[in-house]
């Protein structure tokens, strides 16, 4: 129920109707993949307080 509510809210907020569902879902998946890759790189580096360094490239790739 929460997932469907979030999807509907995102559709209304972002205007998914102008770009189509497939495009929206594909781009959301790509953004999730980019953020996951940045998180995995951060975990692999295993440096203390390095989250801001890895967060910036993750957001850049996501956008």
C-alpha positions in Angstrom: 0.0 0.0 0.0 2.8 2.4 0.9 4.7 1.7 -2.3 1.6 2.4 -4.5 1.0 5.6 -2.6 4.6 6.7 -3.1 4.5 5.9 -6.9 1.2 7.8 -7.3 2.6 10.8 -5.4 5.8 10.8 -7.5 3.7 10.6 -10.7 1.7 13.7 -9.7 4.7 15.6 -8.4 7.1 14.9 -11.2 4.6 14.9 -14.1 5.2 11.4 -15.3 2.4 11.8 -17.8 4.6 13.9 -20.0 7.4 11.4 -20.3 5.6 8.0 -19.9 5.7 5.3 -17.3 8.4 3.2 -18.9 10.8 6.1 -19.1 10.1 7.1 -15.5 10.6 3.6 -14.2 13.8 3.1 -16.2 15.3 6.3 -15.0 14.3 5.5 -11.4 16.0 2.2 -11.7 19.2 3.7 -13.2 19.3 6.3 -10.4 18.9 3.5 -7.8 21.7 1.6 -9.5 24.0 4.6 -9.4 23.4 5.3 -5.7 23.9 1.6 -4.9 27.2 1.6 -6.8 28.4 4.6 -4.8 27.3 2.9 -1.5 29.1 -0.2 -2.5 32.3 1.8 -3.3 32.0 3.5 0.1 31.7 0.1 1.9 34.6 -1.3 0.0 36.9 1.7 0.7 36.1 1.3 4.5 37.4 4.7 5.5 36.0 6.4 8.5 33.8 9.5 7.8 34.1 9.1 4.0 30.3 9.0 3.4 30.2 12.6 2.1 33.0 11.9 -0.5 31.1 9.0 -1.9 27.7 10.6 -1.6 28.5 13.4 -4.0 29.5 11.2 -7.0 26.5 9.1 -6.3 24.2 12.1 -6.6 26.0 13.4 -9.6 25.7 10.0 -11.4 22.1 9.8 -10.4 21.2 13.2 -11.8 
